[in-house]
Amino acid sequence: MKRAKLHAPPKPRNPVARSPLLRKGGPHGKSARALRRQAKMALAKTARDPDALE
């Protein structure tokens, strides 16, 4: 059986230089398109029945 190779320990990572993929994180929420559609549907609902403003 062969022996395992001895590698140098990995260098510590720079905590300031983060991956650009990590910038995509954050709180989840509705997209701008979903918010526009929701507003448009609310306006149409109000136009159909103006007395239902509650």
C-alpha positions in Angstrom: 0.0 0.0 0.0 1.2 3.5 -0.8 1.8 6.2 1.8 -0.3 9.4 1.8 1.4 12.5 0.5 2.2 15.1 3.1 0.9 18.5 2.0 1.5 21.9 3.5 -1.4 23.2 5.6 -3.7 25.6 3.6 -3.1 29.3 4.0 -5.8 31.1 6.0 -8.3 32.9 3.8 -8.6 36.7 3.7 -11.9 37.5 5.4 -12.1 40.9 3.7 -11.9 39.5 0.1 -15.1 37.6 -0.2 -16.6 35.8 -3.2 -18.8 38.0 -5.3 -21.4 35.2 -5.2 -21.9 35.9 -1.5 -23.2 39.4 -2.3 -26.4 37.9 -3.7 -27.6 36.9 -0.3 -30.0 38.8 1.9 -33.6 38.9 2.9 -36.0 37.2 0.6 -38.9 39.2 -0.7 -41.2 39.7 -3.7 -39.6 40.7 -6.9 -40.3 44.1 -8.5 -42.4 42.4 -11.1 -44.6 40.7 -8.5 -45.1 44.0 -6.7 -46.1 45.8 -9.9 -48.5 43.0 -10.7 -50.0 43.1 -7.2 -50.5 46.9 -7.4 -52.1 46.5 -10.9 -54.5 43.8 -9.7 -55.5 45.9 -6.6 -56.2 48.8 -8.9 -58.3 46.7 -11.2 -60.2 45.3 -8.2 -60.9 48.8 -7.0 -62.1 49.9 -10.5 -64.5 46.9 -10.5 -66.0 47.5 -7.1 -65.1 51.0 -5.6 -67.3 50.4 -2.5 -65.1 47.5 -1.4 -62.4 49.8 0.0 -61.8 48.2 3.4 
